[in-house]
Amino acid sequence: MFNYFKEVRAEMRHVSWPTRRMVVAYTAVVIGVSLATAAYLGLLDYVFANIIKTII
């Protein structure tokens, strides 16, 4: 068990961690894309709901 954690620690030192600026930028992109997708799907839901109400 001790050897396992020793190896994990050694591997974690090889990881290329993103900078704080990159994390903030990527987070903003994810939030922006999520909001755009939600707006698009909400608009489609609204349009199709009105079409169905008109037909029925």
N, CA, C and O atoms as a Maestro MAE file, in Angstrom:
{
 s_m_m2io_version
 :::
 2.0.0
}

f_m_ct {
 s_m_title
 :::
 protein
 m_atom[224] {
  # First column is atom index #
  i_m_mmod_type
  r_m_x_coord
  r_m_y_coord
  r_m_z_coord
  i_m_residue_number
  s_m_chain_name
  s_m_pdb_residue_name
  s_m_pdb_atom_name
  i_m_atomic_number
  :::
  1 25 0.828 -1.187 0.000 1 A "MET " " N  " 7
  2 3 0.000 0.000 0.000 1 A "MET " " CA " 6
  3 2 0.876 1.255 0.000 1 A "MET " " C  " 6
  4 15 0.586 2.210 -0.721 1 A "MET " " O  " 8
  5 25 1.910 1.260 0.777 2 A "PHE " " N  " 7
  6 3 2.823 2.400 0.838 2 A "PHE " " CA " 6
  7 2 3.486 2.635 -0.519 2 A "PHE " " C  " 6
  8 15 3.650 3.775 -0.952 2 A "PHE " " O  " 8
  9 25 3.856 1.559 -1.174 3 A "ASN " " N  " 7
  10 3 4.495 1.661 -2.491 3 A "ASN " " CA " 6
  11 2 3.538 2.266 -3.526 3 A "ASN " " C  " 6
  12 15 3.948 3.055 -4.377 3 A "ASN " " O  " 8
  13 25 2.275 1.891 -3.442 4 A "TYR " " N  " 7
  14 3 1.268 2.421 -4.359 4 A "TYR " " CA " 6
  15 2 1.187 3.947 -4.249 4 A "TYR " " C  " 6
  16 15 1.244 4.649 -5.258 4 A "TYR " " O  " 8
  17 25 1.056 4.453 -3.029 5 A "PHE " " N  " 7
  18 3 0.947 5.896 -2.840 5 A "PHE " " CA " 6
  19 2 2.237 6.614 -3.217 5 A "PHE " " C  " 6
  20 15 2.204 7.762 -3.660 5 A "PHE " " O  " 8
  21 25 3.349 5.954 -3.048 6 A "LYS " " N  " 7
  22 3 4.629 6.529 -3.460 6 A "LYS " " CA " 6
  23 2 4.670 6.685 -4.981 6 A "LYS " " C  " 6
  24 15 5.132 7.707 -5.489 6 A "LYS " " O  " 8
  25 25 4.195 5.687 -5.698 7 A "GLU " " N  " 7
  26 3 4.158 5.746 -7.158 7 A "GLU " " CA " 6
  27 2 3.146 6.780 -7.651 7 A "GLU " " C  " 6
  28 15 3.400 7.481 -8.631 7 A "GLU " " O  " 8
  29 25 2.008 6.874 -6.979 8 A "VAL " " N  " 7
  30 3 1.003 7.872 -7.351 8 A "VAL " " CA " 6
  31 2 1.587 9.266 -7.195 8 A "VAL " " C  " 6
  32 15 1.407 10.119 -8.065 8 A "VAL " " O  " 8
  33 25 2.280 9.499 -6.099 9 A "ARG " " N  " 7
  34 3 2.889 10.808 -5.873 9 A "ARG " " CA " 6
  35 2 3.924 11.122 -6.954 9 A "ARG " " C  " 6
  36 15 4.012 12.259 -7.417 9 A "ARG " " O  " 8
  37 25 4.698 10.126 -7.352 10 A "ALA " " N  " 7
  38 3 5.700 10.331 -8.396 10 A "ALA " " CA " 6
  39 2 5.035 10.656 -9.732 10 A "ALA " " C  " 6
  40 15 5.530 11.502 -10.476 10 A "ALA " " O  " 8
  41 25 3.933 10.004 -10.042 11 A "GLU " " N  " 7
  42 3 3.227 10.266 -11.304 11 A "GLU " " CA " 6
  43 2 2.579 11.646 -11.294 11 A "GLU " " C  " 6
  44 15 2.547 12.331 -12.316 11 A "GLU " " O  " 8
  45 25 2.067 12.048 -10.142 12 A "MET " " N  " 7
  46 3 1.412 13.346 -10.050 12 A "MET " " CA " 6
  47 2 2.398 14.493 -10.285 12 A "MET " " C  " 6
  48 15 1.991 15.583 -10.686 12 A "MET " " O  " 8
  49 25 3.661 14.260 -10.045 13 A "ARG " " N  " 7
  50 3 4.668 15.284 -10.302 13 A "ARG " " CA " 6
  51 2 4.903 15.469 -11.800 13 A "ARG " " C  " 6
  52 15 5.399 16.514 -12.222 13 A "ARG " " O  " 8
  53 25 4.554 14.469 -12.604 14 A "HIS " " N  " 7
  54 3 4.735 14.546 -14.049 14 A "HIS " " CA " 6
  55 2 3.551 15.215 -14.759 14 A "HIS " " C  " 6
  56 15 3.632 15.536 -15.944 14 A "HIS " " O  " 8
  57 25 2.472 15.417 -14.036 15 A "VAL " " N  " 7
  58 3 1.270 15.998 -14.626 15 A "VAL " " CA " 6
  59 2 1.519 17.471 -14.937 15 A "VAL " " C  " 6
  60 15 2.099 18.202 -14.135 15 A "VAL " " O  " 8
  61 25 1.074 17.884 -16.105 16 A "SER " " N  " 7
  62 3 1.188 19.292 -16.494 16 A "SER " " CA " 6
  63 2 -0.104 19.992 -16.071 16 A "SER " " C  " 6
  64 15 -1.120 19.896 -16.758 16 A "SER " " O  " 8
  65 25 -0.061 20.690 -14.948 17 A "TRP " " N  " 7
  66 3 -1.244 21.335 -14.404 17 A "TRP " " CA " 6
  67 2 -1.499 22.659 -15.116 17 A "TRP " " C  " 6
  68 15 -0.553 23.381 -15.432 17 A "TRP " " O  " 8
  69 25 -2.773 22.988 -15.374 18 A "PRO " " N  " 7
  70 3 -3.089 24.262 -16.021 18 A "PRO " " CA " 6
  71 2 -2.870 25.424 -15.050 18 A "PRO " " C  " 6
  72 15 -2.925 25.255 -13.832 18 A "PRO " " O  " 8
  73 25 -2.624 26.589 -15.611 19 A "THR " " N  " 7
  74 3 -2.470 27.777 -14.781 19 A "THR " " CA " 6
  75 2 -3.842 28.250 -14.317 19 A "THR " " C  " 6
  76 15 -4.871 27.826 -14.844 19 A "THR " " O  " 8
  77 25 -3.840 29.120 -13.342 20 A "ARG " " N  " 7
  78 3 -5.110 29.664 -12.827 20 A "ARG " " CA " 6
  79 2 -5.858 30.393 -13.944 20 A "ARG " " C  " 6
  80 15 -7.081 30.298 -14.047 20 A "ARG " " O  " 8
  81 25 -5.121 31.114 -14.768 21 A "ARG " " N  " 7
  82 3 -5.739 31.856 -15.875 21 A "ARG " " CA " 6
  83 2 -6.421 30.895 -16.857 21 A "ARG " " C  " 6
  84 15 -7.524 31.168 -17.328 21 A "ARG " " O  " 8
  85 25 -5.773 29.789 -17.158 22 A "MET " " N  " 7
  86 3 -6.360 28.800 -18.076 22 A "MET " " CA " 6
  87 2 -7.622 28.191 -17.476 22 A "MET " " C  " 6
  88 15 -8.612 27.998 -18.181 22 A "MET " " O  " 8
  89 25 -7.595 27.890 -16.187 23 A "VAL " " N  " 7
  90 3 -8.766 27.306 -15.531 23 A "VAL " " CA " 6
  91 2 -9.944 28.271 -15.591 23 A "VAL " " C  " 6
  92 15 -11.069 27.869 -15.887 23 A "VAL " " O  " 8
  93 25 -9.682 29.542 -15.309 24 A "VAL " " N  " 7
  94 3 -10.744 30.549 -15.361 24 A "VAL " " CA " 6
  95 2 -11.287 30.677 -16.781 24 A "VAL " " C  " 6
  96 15 -12.499 30.753 -16.978 24 A "VAL " " O  " 8
  97 25 -10.402 30.702 -17.763 25 A "ALA " " N  " 7
  98 3 -10.837 30.828 -19.160 25 A "ALA " " CA " 6
  99 2 -11.655 29.619 -19.600 25 A "ALA " " C  " 6
  100 15 -12.703 29.778 -20.225 25 A "ALA " " O  " 8
  101 25 -11.194 28.421 -19.284 26 A "TYR " " N  " 7
  102 3 -11.929 27.222 -19.671 26 A "TYR " " CA " 6
  103 2 -13.272 27.128 -18.949 26 A "TYR " " C  " 6
  104 15 -14.260 26.670 -19.523 26 A "TYR " " O  " 8
  105 25 -13.304 27.558 -17.701 27 A "THR " " N  " 7
  106 3 -14.559 27.552 -16.959 27 A "THR " " CA " 6
  107 2 -15.552 28.514 -17.594 27 A "THR " " C  " 6
  108 15 -16.735 28.197 -17.716 27 A "THR " " O  " 8
  109 25 -15.076 29.688 -17.998 28 A "ALA " " N  " 7
  110 3 -15.954 30.662 -18.652 28 A "ALA " " CA " 6
  111 2 -16.485 30.101 -19.969 28 A "ALA " " C  " 6
  112 15 -17.651 30.314 -20.300 28 A "ALA " " O  " 8
  113 25 -15.659 29.398 -20.714 29 A "VAL " " N  " 7
  114 3 -16.099 28.786 -21.973 29 A "VAL " " CA " 6
  115 2 -17.178 27.744 -21.710 29 A "VAL " " C  " 6
  116 15 -18.188 27.702 -22.413 29 A "VAL " " O  " 8
  117 25 -16.970 26.912 -20.712 30 A "VAL " " N  " 7
  118 3 -17.955 25.860 -20.397 30 A "VAL " " CA " 6
  119 2 -19.278 26.480 -19.971 30 A "VAL " " C  " 6
  120 15 -20.342 26.033 -20.399 30 A "VAL " " O  " 8
  121 25 -19.217 27.511 -19.127 31 A "ILE " " N  " 7
  122 3 -20.453 28.171 -18.692 31 A "ILE " " CA " 6
  123 2 -21.147 28.843 -19.877 31 A "ILE " " C  " 6
  124 15 -22.367 28.756 -20.009 31 A "ILE " " O  " 8
  125 25 -20.383 29.507 -20.732 32 A "GLY " " N  " 7
  126 3 -20.964 30.154 -21.905 32 A "GLY " " CA " 6
  127 2 -21.630 29.173 -22.846 32 A "GLY " " C  " 6
  128 15 -22.748 29.407 -23.304 32 A "GLY " " O  " 8
  129 25 -20.951 28.074 -23.136 33 A "VAL " " N  " 7
  130 3 -21.525 27.060 -24.032 33 A "VAL " " CA " 6
  131 2 -22.759 26.436 -23.392 33 A "VAL " " C  " 6
  132 15 -23.741 26.167 -24.084 33 A "VAL " " O  " 8
  133 25 -22.724 26.203 -22.096 34 A "SER " " N  " 7
  134 3 -23.882 25.629 -21.395 34 A "SER " " CA " 6
  135 2 -25.080 26.563 -21.465 34 A "SER " " C  " 6
  136 15 -26.201 26.120 -21.717 34 A "SER " " O  " 8
  137 25 -24.850 27.853 -21.243 35 A "LEU " " N  " 7
  138 3 -25.948 28.819 -21.322 35 A "LEU " " CA " 6
  139 2 -26.496 28.932 -22.743 35 A "LEU " " C  " 6
  140 15 -27.709 29.018 -22.934 35 A "LEU " " O  " 8
  141 25 -25.613 28.932 -23.737 36 A "ALA " " N  " 7
  142 3 -26.056 29.002 -25.128 36 A "ALA " " CA " 6
  143 2 -26.874 27.764 -25.497 36 A "ALA " " C  " 6
  144 15 -27.895 27.871 -26.176 36 A "ALA " " O  " 8
  145 25 -26.432 26.610 -25.059 37 A "THR " " N  " 7
  146 3 -27.163 25.371 -25.335 37 A "THR " " CA " 6
  147 2 -28.524 25.384 -24.648 37 A "THR " " C  " 6
  148 15 -29.526 24.982 -25.240 37 A "THR " " O  " 8
  149 25 -28.561 25.844 -23.403 38 A "ALA " " N  " 7
  150 3 -29.832 25.925 -22.675 38 A "ALA " " CA " 6
  151 2 -30.795 26.886 -23.372 38 A "ALA " " C  " 6
  152 15 -31.985 26.592 -23.489 38 A "ALA " " O  " 8
  153 25 -30.292 28.029 -23.833 39 A "ALA " " N  " 7
  154 3 -31.149 28.991 -24.530 39 A "ALA " " CA " 6
  155 2 -31.675 28.403 -25.841 39 A "ALA " " C  " 6
  156 15 -32.850 28.562 -26.172 39 A "ALA " " O  " 8
  157 25 -30.807 27.730 -26.577 40 A "TYR " " N  " 7
  158 3 -31.201 27.113 -27.843 40 A "TYR " " CA " 6
  159 2 -32.272 26.041 -27.622 40 A "TYR " " C  " 6
  160 15 -33.284 26.010 -28.322 40 A "TYR " " O  " 8
  161 25 -32.040 25.176 -26.654 41 A "LEU " " N  " 7
  162 3 -33.016 24.119 -26.375 41 A "LEU " " CA " 6
  163 2 -34.314 24.690 -25.817 41 A "LEU " " C  " 6
  164 15 -35.396 24.184 -26.113 41 A "LEU " " O  " 8
  165 25 -34.209 25.736 -25.014 42 A "GLY " " N  " 7
  166 3 -35.415 26.388 -24.505 42 A "GLY " " CA " 6
  167 2 -36.231 27.006 -25.620 42 A "GLY " " C  " 6
  168 15 -37.459 26.921 -25.621 42 A "GLY " " O  " 8
  169 25 -35.550 27.628 -26.568 43 A "LEU " " N  " 7
  170 3 -36.238 28.207 -27.720 43 A "LEU " " CA " 6
  171 2 -36.923 27.120 -28.552 43 A "LEU " " C  " 6
  172 15 -38.076 27.273 -28.955 43 A "LEU " " O  " 8
  173 25 -36.215 26.038 -28.802 44 A "LEU " " N  " 7
  174 3 -36.827 24.933 -29.556 44 A "LEU " " CA " 6
  175 2 -38.032 24.359 -28.812 44 A "LEU " " C  " 6
  176 15 -39.047 24.044 -29.433 44 A "LEU " " O  " 8
  177 25 -37.931 24.221 -27.506 45 A "ASP " " N  " 7
  178 3 -39.042 23.713 -26.702 45 A "ASP " " CA " 6
  179 2 -40.244 24.647 -26.815 45 A "ASP " " C  " 6
  180 15 -41.379 24.196 -26.971 45 A "ASP " " O  " 8
  181 25 -39.990 25.924 -26.736 46 A "TYR " " N  " 7
  182 3 -41.070 26.912 -26.852 46 A "TYR " " CA " 6
  183 2 -41.741 26.840 -28.222 46 A "TYR " " C  " 6
  184 15 -42.968 26.845 -28.318 46 A "TYR " " O  " 8
  185 25 -40.939 26.773 -29.269 47 A "VAL " " N  " 7
  186 3 -41.486 26.723 -30.629 47 A "VAL " " CA " 6
  187 2 -42.298 25.451 -30.840 47 A "VAL " " C  " 6
  188 15 -43.420 25.508 -31.343 47 A "VAL " " O  " 8
  189 25 -41.745 24.313 -30.463 48 A "PHE " " N  " 7
  190 3 -42.465 23.054 -30.676 48 A "PHE " " CA " 6
  191 2 -43.710 22.963 -29.799 48 A "PHE " " C  " 6
  192 15 -44.716 22.396 -30.225 48 A "PHE " " O  " 8
  193 25 -43.664 23.506 -28.593 49 A "ALA " " N  " 7
  194 3 -44.848 23.504 -27.732 49 A "ALA " " CA " 6
  195 2 -45.964 24.324 -28.356 49 A "ALA " " C  " 6
  196 15 -47.127 23.923 -28.308 49 A "ALA " " O  " 8
  197 25 -45.626 25.468 -28.941 50 A "ASN " " N  " 7
  198 3 -46.645 26.286 -29.602 50 A "ASN " " CA " 6
  199 2 -47.177 25.606 -30.853 50 A "ASN " " C  " 6
  200 15 -48.364 25.722 -31.157 50 A "ASN " " O  " 8
  201 25 -46.332 24.908 -31.575 51 A "ILE " " N  " 7
  202 3 -46.795 24.159 -32.754 51 A "ILE " " CA " 6
  203 2 -47.776 23.075 -32.330 51 A "ILE " " C  " 6
  204 15 -48.821 22.899 -32.957 51 A "ILE " " O  " 8
  205 25 -47.445 22.356 -31.280 52 A "ILE " " N  " 7
  206 3 -48.318 21.275 -30.800 52 A "ILE " " CA " 6
  207 2 -49.644 21.864 -30.293 52 A "ILE " " C  " 6
  208 15 -50.701 21.285 -30.541 52 A "ILE " " O  " 8
  209 25 -49.603 22.996 -29.593 53 A "LYS " " N  " 7
  210 3 -50.834 23.634 -29.094 53 A "LYS " " CA " 6
  211 2 -51.712 24.066 -30.272 53 A "LYS " " C  " 6
  212 15 -52.937 23.970 -30.198 53 A "LYS " " O  " 8
  213 25 -51.096 24.539 -31.349 54 A "THR " " N  " 7
  214 3 -51.848 24.961 -32.524 54 A "THR " " CA " 6
  215 2 -52.507 23.763 -33.203 54 A "THR " " C  " 6
  216 15 -53.653 23.854 -33.642 54 A "THR " " O  " 8
  217 25 -51.805 22.660 -33.290 55 A "ILE " " N  " 7
  218 3 -52.340 21.467 -33.944 55 A "ILE " " CA " 6
  219 2 -53.461 20.853 -33.111 55 A "ILE " " C  " 6
  220 15 -54.480 20.428 -33.655 55 A "ILE " " O  " 8
  221 25 -53.283 20.806 -31.833 56 A "ILE " " N  " 7
  222 3 -54.283 20.170 -30.960 56 A "ILE " " CA " 6
  223 2 -55.303 21.209 -30.620 56 A "ILE " " C  " 6
  224 15 -56.255 20.926 -29.893 56 A "ILE " " O  " 8
  :::
 }
 m_bond[223] {
  # First column is bond index #
  i_m_from
  i_m_to
  i_m_order
  :::
  1 1 2 1
  2 2 3 1
  3 3 4 2
  4 3 5 1
  5 5 6 1
  6 6 7 1
  7 7 8 2
  8 7 9 1
  9 9 10 1
  10 10 11 1
  11 11 12 2
  12 11 13 1
  13 13 14 1
  14 14 15 1
  15 15 16 2
  16 15 17 1
  17 17 18 1
  18 18 19 1
  19 19 20 2
  20 19 21 1
  21 21 22 1
  22 22 23 1
  23 23 24 2
  24 23 25 1
  25 25 26 1
  26 26 27 1
  27 27 28 2
  28 27 29 1
  29 29 30 1
  30 30 31 1
  31 31 32 2
  32 31 33 1
  33 33 34 1
  34 34 35 1
  35 35 36 2
  36 35 37 1
  37 37 38 1
  38 38 39 1
  39 39 40 2
  40 39 41 1
  41 41 42 1
  42 42 43 1
  43 43 44 2
  44 43 45 1
  45 45 46 1
  46 46 47 1
  47 47 48 2
  48 47 49 1
  49 49 50 1
  50 50 51 1
  51 51 52 2
  52 51 53 1
  53 53 54 1
  54 54 55 1
  55 55 56 2
  56 55 57 1
  57 57 58 1
  58 58 59 1
  59 59 60 2
  60 59 61 1
  61 61 62 1
  62 62 63 1
  63 63 64 2
  64 63 65 1
  65 65 66 1
  66 66 67 1
  67 67 68 2
  68 67 69 1
  69 69 70 1
  70 70 71 1
  71 71 72 2
  72 71 73 1
  73 73 74 1
  74 74 75 1
  75 75 76 2
  76 75 77 1
  77 77 78 1
  78 78 79 1
  79 79 80 2
  80 79 81 1
  81 81 82 1
  82 82 83 1
  83 83 84 2
  84 83 85 1
  85 85 86 1
  86 86 87 1
  87 87 88 2
  88 87 89 1
  89 89 90 1
  90 90 91 1
  91 91 92 2
  92 91 93 1
  93 93 94 1
  94 94 95 1
  95 95 96 2
  96 95 97 1
  97 97 98 1
  98 98 99 1
  99 99 100 2
  100 99 101 1
  101 101 102 1
  102 102 103 1
  103 103 104 2
  104 103 105 1
  105 105 106 1
  106 106 107 1
  107 107 108 2
  108 107 109 1
  109 109 110 1
  110 110 111 1
  111 111 112 2
  112 111 113 1
  113 113 114 1
  114 114 115 1
  115 115 116 2
  116 115 117 1
  117 117 118 1
  118 118 119 1
  119 119 120 2
  120 119 121 1
  121 121 122 1
  122 122 123 1
  123 123 124 2
  124 123 125 1
  125 125 126 1
  126 126 127 1
  127 127 128 2
  128 127 129 1
  129 129 130 1
  130 130 131 1
  131 131 132 2
  132 131 133 1
  133 133 134 1
  134 134 135 1
  135 135 136 2
  136 135 137 1
  137 137 138 1
  138 138 139 1
  139 139 140 2
  140 139 141 1
  141 141 142 1
  142 142 143 1
  143 143 144 2
  144 143 145 1
  145 145 146 1
  146 146 147 1
  147 147 148 2
  148 147 149 1
  149 149 150 1
  150 150 151 1
  151 151 152 2
  152 151 153 1
  153 153 154 1
  154 154 155 1
  155 155 156 2
  156 155 157 1
  157 157 158 1
  158 158 159 1
  159 159 160 2
  160 159 161 1
  161 161 162 1
  162 162 163 1
  163 163 164 2
  164 163 165 1
  165 165 166 1
  166 166 167 1
  167 167 168 2
  168 167 169 1
  169 169 170 1
  170 170 171 1
  171 171 172 2
  172 171 173 1
  173 173 174 1
  174 174 175 1
  175 175 176 2
  176 175 177 1
  177 177 178 1
  178 178 179 1
  179 179 180 2
  180 179 181 1
  181 181 182 1
  182 182 183 1
  183 183 184 2
  184 183 185 1
  185 185 186 1
  186 186 187 1
  187 187 188 2
  188 187 189 1
  189 189 190 1
  190 190 191 1
  191 191 192 2
  192 191 193 1
  193 193 194 1
  194 194 195 1
  195 195 196 2
  196 195 197 1
  197 197 198 1
  198 198 199 1
  199 199 200 2
  200 199 201 1
  201 201 202 1
  202 202 203 1
  203 203 204 2
  204 203 205 1
  205 205 206 1
  206 206 207 1
  207 207 208 2
  208 207 209 1
  209 209 210 1
  210 210 211 1
  211 211 212 2
  212 211 213 1
  213 213 214 1
  214 214 215 1
  215 215 216 2
  216 215 217 1
  217 217 218 1
  218 218 219 1
  219 219 220 2
  220 219 221 1
  221 221 222 1
  222 222 223 1
  223 223 224 2
  :::
 }
}
